[in-house]
Amino acid sequence: MKIDYFDQNLKQKYQTPESHIEVGDLGEKIREEILSANENFEYVKRPEKTLRGQPFDRLCRKLGKWYIVEIKAAQQGFVGTPSHTQKRRMREVLEEVKELEPVLLQINLGANKYKIRYGSEVRSLIADNERKRVELDSVMYWVKKTIAGQE
């Protein structure tokens, strides 16, 4: 995982006192510059708006390698990861198109910082956990005992 700063002038470039730009829109504008200028992606493409159920925000290329990039921006902190449905869809894309690697870009607008994770770090965040049985034996025992009036 890499944590780095982005130029604070980027916010001023897009957010003037009279602009009333929302956090999401500001993050949208800054992300392009982070991907191109800071992370050196030579190709950054937004999926077509007509595509339904988009599991990522950008399709990018760097040094001949292709990436799907999910981007989350917040005013404070590094919040936001892909939703459960989005993770499942990202996995499906990655399983189908073997040339792709995942990237998660989180932007902290208040601190002028971003955090970026590549490849296996992102794969561990979107791991296929729902196919594995979650250990609920102790909870189920308690529920059954309580329902039976033994507690």
N, C-alpha and C positions, 0 to 999 in steps of 0.2 A: 504494500500500500504506500502510496506517495501522497504526502500533504505538501502543498505549495501555495504561494500567494499569487493572486492575479492583480493587475494594475488597478489601483483604486480609482484612477481616472475613468475606467470603463463605466463605473456606476454613474459618475458625473456626466459622462458622454450621453447616457440614455435617460437619466433621472434628473430632470430639472425641477425646481420648486413648483412650477405650474403644470408639470406633466402628469402627476397622479398615477404613475405607472405601478401596476401591481407586482408583487414579488415574483409570480410565475412569469410574467412578461419580461421583467428585468433579467431574471435568470435565463430566459430564452435567448435574449440578446447577448448576454455575457458568455453563455456556453459555447457559442460558435467561435468566439475569439479564443477561449481557453483551448478548445480542441485544435484549432489551427495554429495559433501563435505559441501557446505554452506546451502542448503535447505533440506538436508537429505532424498532425494528420494532414496528408496532402489532398485527401478527398473526403468531404463531409456532405452527406446527402440526407435530407429529411424524407421519411416515407411519404408516399402519396396520401393525401387526405382521404381519398376514396377507399383506402384499405381499412377494413374493419378489424378490431381486436389487435391493434398494433402492440406488440410486446416490447418494443424498444423505440427510442427517440431518434437515433441517427444510425446510418450505415456509413462506416468510415474505412479508410485504407491508410496504412502507414507502412512504409518500407515493403510494399508488396503484399502485406497481410491484411485481411479483412476482419472487421470488428462490428458487432452490434453494440450500441452504446445506450444505456439507460441513464437518464439525467434527472437528479432531484435537487431543487434549490430551496433554501429557507433563509429567512431573515437572520435567525440565530441558530448556531449549531449545525452539525452535519446530520440532519434528520432525513428520513425517507429511504425506504428500500422498495423494491418492486412488490406489488401486491401478490397474494397467493396465485390468482389467476394469471397475472403477468409473468410470474416465475415459471408457471407451467408452460405458458406459451413460449417463453424464451428457451426453455429446455427443448421443446418440440422443434423450434427453428434450428437450434444448435445440433440436435440429433439428425435432422434432415440435411443440413448444409454443413458438412464437415470442415469446410475451409474457414468457418467463422470462429472467432473468439469473443467472449463477452467482456464488456467494460461497464463499470458503474462509476459515474461521476457525480459527486455530491458537492454542492456549492453552498458555502456559508457567506451570504452577502454582507452580513454585519461585520465580519472579521476580514473580508477580502481574501478568503482562503478557499481552496478547493481540495477535495480528497478524491483520488482516483485509484481504482482497483482494476487489475487486468486478469484475464484468464482464470487460473485455478482459484484465485481468491474469490472471484465472482461465482464460479461454478459451485464452490462450497456454500455460498449464500443462497443459491437457487437449487440446491440438491433436492433430489426427489424423495422427500420425507414422507409424503402421504401414502406411498406404497408399503412403507414399513409399519409394522404394528407398534403403536405407542403403548408403553407399559402402564396400564391402568388397573391392574389387579387389585391394588390396595384401595383405590378409589371405589371400584365396583364392589368390593367386599363391604366397605363402609356404607355405600348406598343401599345394598341389599339388606344389610343388618338393620339399618335405620328404618327402611320400609317395613321390614318384618316386625318392627317394634321392639327389637332387642337392644336398643341403645337408649 
